[in-house]
Amino acid sequence: MSNPGRGAALWSPIHALTVLAEAGSFTAAAQRLNLSKAAMSQRVAELEAAAGVPLVQRTTRSMQLTDAGRQLVAATQGAFATIDQAFAEVRDLADAPSGRLRVTAPVALARQCIVPLLPGFLRAHPALQVELDLSDRLRPLAQEGFDLAIRHTSTPPDTHVAWMLRETRSVLLASPDYLARRQAPRAPQDLRDHECLFYPRAGDTAAWSFERKAGERVSVPLKGPFAANNSEALREAALAGLGITLLPDFSAEPALAAGELVELLPSWHAVGAFGTHLWAIRPYAAQVPRGVRALVAWLAQALGGRAPV
């Protein structure tokens, strides 16, 4: 006869195994569960001892589940997801949203658009905590346990829930100092003779493309002394007078307002360099936690987008 007490004692180790399967490493799983890596390993070891079979194959560089481990995860993962969902729904009955929100966003975007808005949000919602991951790598949200991601893109993934936070445009800029030394371009083709500071794209030839309302499109190959995969770095180089750069408007706006940078070719629309919208996205779920809704609503109101309904 099975021992119900023994089964209940294994729920936590079994849950740890399902999180390990999603996270893909002991380090990432431990972080999601707020455990040390040693405690995470101990839970899996306890489960293997109780099962009498190996559940995880470990090497110095990787880990993978055994057939028995995959079988156990497949049989229990859905139940834990249901429990998580049920608890989120119960927690949302509270008067105020509470708990920890794990959010990921690109470095420059987060520093310029998101971080300045968080102090007001946290003062308005003292029972919430925000853990912000700044990374230019696109993190798998469900696998790494994120509640929300902020993305600068034209089309959010259709497998996720997405809220538009604001429209964006790309702005061609140079400093007054650079323009005092070099004649401002009058058409995109003139950029061939200028020092251009650009965002490199893997596998793509360095070029900027522009359109006008009449439907005319021009692509210009680029040359210049500096390239960087960070809009803040490009802005600083432009402020130093190194050349002409193309930035998302949220990177350019403070310097434009201060007269430290000047917009060029305003009748032309840059296309393909950066996304056209800022989005808040999360994996699809029937119930969106109140804390997530509160944060998205706060960001949307501040940035001029659409709040969750």
Secondary structure as UniProt FT lines:
FT   HELIX           4..9
FT   HELIX           11..23
FT   HELIX           26..33
FT   HELIX           37..51
FT   STRAND          56..58
FT   STRAND          63..65
FT   HELIX           67..91
FT   TURN            92..93
FT   STRAND          99..105
FT   HELIX           107..109
FT   HELIX           110..114
FT   HELIX           115..117
FT   HELIX           118..124
FT   TURN            126..127
FT   STRAND          128..134
FT   HELIX           141..144
FT   STRAND          148..153
FT   TURN            158..159
FT   STRAND          160..167
FT   STRAND          170..174
FT   HELIX           176..181
FT   HELIX           188..193
FT   STRAND          196..198
FT   TURN            202..203
FT   STRAND          207..211
FT   TURN            213..214
FT   STRAND          217..221
FT   STRAND          226..227
FT   HELIX           231..239
FT   TURN            240..241
FT   STRAND          244..248
FT   HELIX           249..257
FT   TURN            258..259
FT   STRAND          262..263
FT   TURN            266..267
FT   STRAND          269..271
FT   STRAND          277..283
FT   HELIX           290..303
//
